[in-house]
Amino acid sequence: MEELSAAIAVFDSGVRLSVPLLFACLAGLWSERSGVVDIGLEGKLLAAAFAAAAAAHATGSAWTGLGAGVLASLGFALVHGFAAIAQRGNQIVSGVAVNMLAAGLTALVGNAWYGQGGRTPALEGAARFEPITLPGAEAARGIPALGPLYADVLSGHTVLVYAAVLATLLTAATLKRTRFGLRIRAVGENPAAVDTAGVSVPALRYAAVLIAGVLCGFGGAYLSLAQAAGFLPQMTAGKGFIALAALIFAKWRAWPALGACFLFGLLDAISIRLQGVSMPGIGLVPVQAIQALPYALTVVLLAGFIGRAIPPRASGLPYVKER
Amino acid sequence: MSAPIEMRRWADYVLVPALAVAAAFVVAGLVVLAIGENPLEATALLLRGALGTGEGVGFTLYYATNFIFTGLAVAVAFHAGLFNIGGEGQATLGGLGAALACLHLDFLPGWLLVPLGALGAALFGALWALVPGYLQARRGSHIVITTIMFNMLASALLVYLLVNVMGKPGSMQPETPTFASAAHVPFAHEVLARLGVTVPTTPLNASFLLALACCYGVWLLIWRTRLGYAIRTVGANPAAAAYAGIPISRVTIVAMMISGALAGLLAVNEVMGVQERLLLEFTGGYGFIGIAVALMGRSHPVGIVLASLLFGVLYQGGTELAFDKPTITRDMIVTISGLAILFAGALDGLFRAPLGRFFAARRKAGG
């Protein structure tokens, strides 16, 4: 029974840890499916986390915080979009710039405003997103195995966790079933064909990049308003890059992205759980090995030794209209 | 718009980067203004802190050493058409290589141990770049993603090794024991004192000369050797390179290894020169700023030295500035680097297009 409750605790924390990954991963999915490579996910998450914490602190409302986070992330998305789409600049360079700018600006402004080494003051009450209990969670707790699973793993999260699942559903449905989604996919594979059909390539790509901005805004706000109680400098700690890895793992598809992010979140939860634990036969568990697993798996996958991850054909290539 | 923008070489190599840097500083000045400080006063304090004293100059050159190494690393890869974001990871492994040599060969005399340490740094850096290079060349895995992943893997590896394997016995700090005194890289103030010149004590050490030698070496390699020609051809036009019989995948792998070796040499300055032990996060983001350095220096060693000096001034001056003006922390430097990368790398069309029109108009008027 103890193993079961330990497993449920790990699964529960795996869900929590995978949510920011999922938002960022879906953001990357939209952007790259439209042909704009985005390695600036990390920076957008960070900017959103800071703006969300600052706004929530000022107004005492988590929802205002979320709005501010989305706006900050959108600002960086616009910079990236302008560089990548309008200026046909190097998308990798622009992504690196977004990451550095966000890292520098958040810490600088945070320190100038609050004087706490870049941190925002701790948030409490309505300035944070509180967990919500799904209907019947308490009643279901009595059912063996499934009851605690429902009550502890599925229920009891903040609204943003369920929003992440909804975002996955919407992403999958939009890309697969709507005209807009088809055009986004087309513009990432063969922009010239879309252009020939009389549809604006820049408009589609801007739309995708802005959707990515909104999603990163949600992910960042989750970090500072739900997972933690405020902003810490560099609090994203490479989550944007793990999301990138998850995106490749999911082969640029929405539901597999959810799976990959949950897997990586679970690995993170396991490594936290096993910190300092001695296992028979292994000794002290090398938690760094578990933390490194997402990156190692991604490299193996990219190398094509198991399966093959093929990106959208036109991703990373600026589109030049007349030739 | 799709036609290449033609302009004089000096404009392309000097004017465009200069305008990009100017734009970065203007935006940075606005940020300073927004947090309630005077940008001109901040600039004056920054310059005085970096160049006003002998100590400041020494620190500036010490920081510049790091940027030369990582800037050259990014530049060599650029010439081969590769984007090596893995400087951080390669430098981390360079530190490991240097530390292994310094800790395990400590019975050797200094004149042998220090070069071997540097060799270890270069070798480990090169090997860490070999894998992404190989995967790009032979398996088509995108080098940007693999080098990002290798940065993460390198930092996890270093934590593991320092905590579990190489850490100083009996210490909770994740760092190795201090290297033997034979592994000491001479400081500038020590060498100059022996020559009878007294300069302030700074971390500036012989690695600076190594960095300058690497600049010359890279210039020689890229513009004066067969391999350099092959690297530039592969970077400029892979199809032409294949047609000319250049083995593209071998050139790709070799270019990445040279790039990784240069990044690894950062450890000679930081680990062997200053810290004299291996510790966590000694790379301090220098690998990423190397991207800004290479972009601003237009991947030419002379430009890289100039850009490195600029970032050296920013680092040292920024540290001094943070003392005087606690609101302007060293994060300002990261911000300026980000802006420089943005303007010099991704938005250079903003300056290039009007300049191209200007020169075209002048040519028309003249002829």
Interface residues (C-beta under 8 A of the other chain):
Chain A: V37 I39 V79 F82 A83 A84 Q87 R88 G89 N90 Q91 I92 V93 S94 V96 A97 V98 N99 M100 L101 A102 A103 G104 L105 A107 L108 V109 N111 A112 W113 G115 G118 P233 G238 F241 L244 A245 I248 L284 P286 Q288 A289 Q291 A292 Y295 A296 T298 V299 L302 A303 G304 P311 V320 K321 E322 R323
Chain B: M1 S2 V31 A34 I35 G36 F83 I85 V131 L135 R139 G140 S141 H142 V144 I145 T146 I148 M149 F150 M152 L153 A156 L157 V159 Y160 V163 N164 F288 I291 L295 P326 T327 I328 T329 D331 M332 I333 V334 T335 I336 S337 G338 L339 I341 L342 G345 A346 L347 D348 G349 L350
